[in-house]
Amino acid sequence: DDGGGDSSGDDVDAGTPVPGGELVYGLEAETSGGWCLSESQLAVSGIMVARAIYDTLTVPDADGEYVPFLAESVESNEDYTQWTVTLRDGITFHDGTALDSTVVKNNIDSWRGEYPGRNPLLMRFAYGNLASVEVVDDLTLTITTNTPWPSLPAYLYYQGRVGIMAQAQLDDAEHCDQNLIGTGPFVEEEWVVNDHFTATKNPDYWRTDADGQQLPYLDTVEFRPYPEADSRVNALLSGQLGALHASGANQILTLQEAADAGEIKIVQSGEYPEGSYRLLNTAKAPFDNPIARQAAAAAVDLDELQQVINRDMLPKANGPFGPGSPGYLEDTGFPDYDRSEEHTSEL
């Protein structure tokens, strides 16, 4: 990011925002399947575009708690089996239609595979605990679950994957993945696959900043996919991009050097990290045998892997969840194998 922050990620005075301008943002990959959200399978790059076009019912706050966003309130009964969602009044989609409880119900039903014409692949499993969604009035709906679901507010955000689509997009049989209509800060202008996705400022966006300034600040945002990480970094350093997201150790080192030279500014964060892992097919030999799986795990020297691949920069994972995630455990019980020459020679 060459537009703000510092090399440590600490809070700094960024000055007074000035409305206007264009941002060209480098993505790690294209989302070739598009953004019919109930059927999309979005990685981080796809989520970035989705959050520019769509708003979610809830969002995480600075403490990681899920708070209402498009919703004005999200409240449960005592055993977390029925939730009442009240929407904010006066919000409109990019096509001028109103955000109401009917279109929100239809979106939620589409996530769980209960809306005609929409056929979610993975989403239906995530929302399999939903029993029903009922409209109470124009701005209120109730969600009933099969079993207690205290974490439902998190699933009304779902890492930014479940923004609310307008009814026209939801019912678009041919182009739901391409003709994007949300309530978000930007409106789709043009999508050329594997080249760019351009969106312009939503003049009727419902949010303002703390000083009452209309959001968003930018007039235009353009997303460009650069699957090759070094090319993406070079595009930033040469001025073709205004910002990017990087997670590879080599790219981070290059960006740190540029930041130290005063060429760019970077923001780094180790909160809520995403773990890398390898999958084994336990249904077939040899990995249907737990001893073979343990042998494969023992064969990988994680310390050497950290030095060679991650340049000794990124923390070593000991389980599927990183610090800050609800499932994180400081000690997962993952064994520490002795790979010393003395030990292996004895074996």
GICORUR-V143709 format. One line per field, one symbol per residue. phi: phi as a letter, one per 30 degrees, with the letter a starting at -180 (. if undefined). A space follows every 50 residues. Layout:
phi->???
//
This chain:
phi->.cclibdciddbddiddcdjjbcccdcdadcddibdedcdbddddddede ddccccdbbdcdcidcbdbdddabbcddcicbbcccdddidbddcjdddb ddddeddddddcicbejcbdccddddcdddcabbdcaebbbccccdbebd ceedddchiidcdcddeddecddcbedccdbbcddbcecabceibabcbc eddcddcbddciddcddddbbbcbdbdddddddddddcjdccaacbbddd dddddddddddidbbbbcbcdhdcdcabccdddbddddcddddddddddc dddddddddchhccdddbldccejdeddbdbdiddcdccdddddddd
//
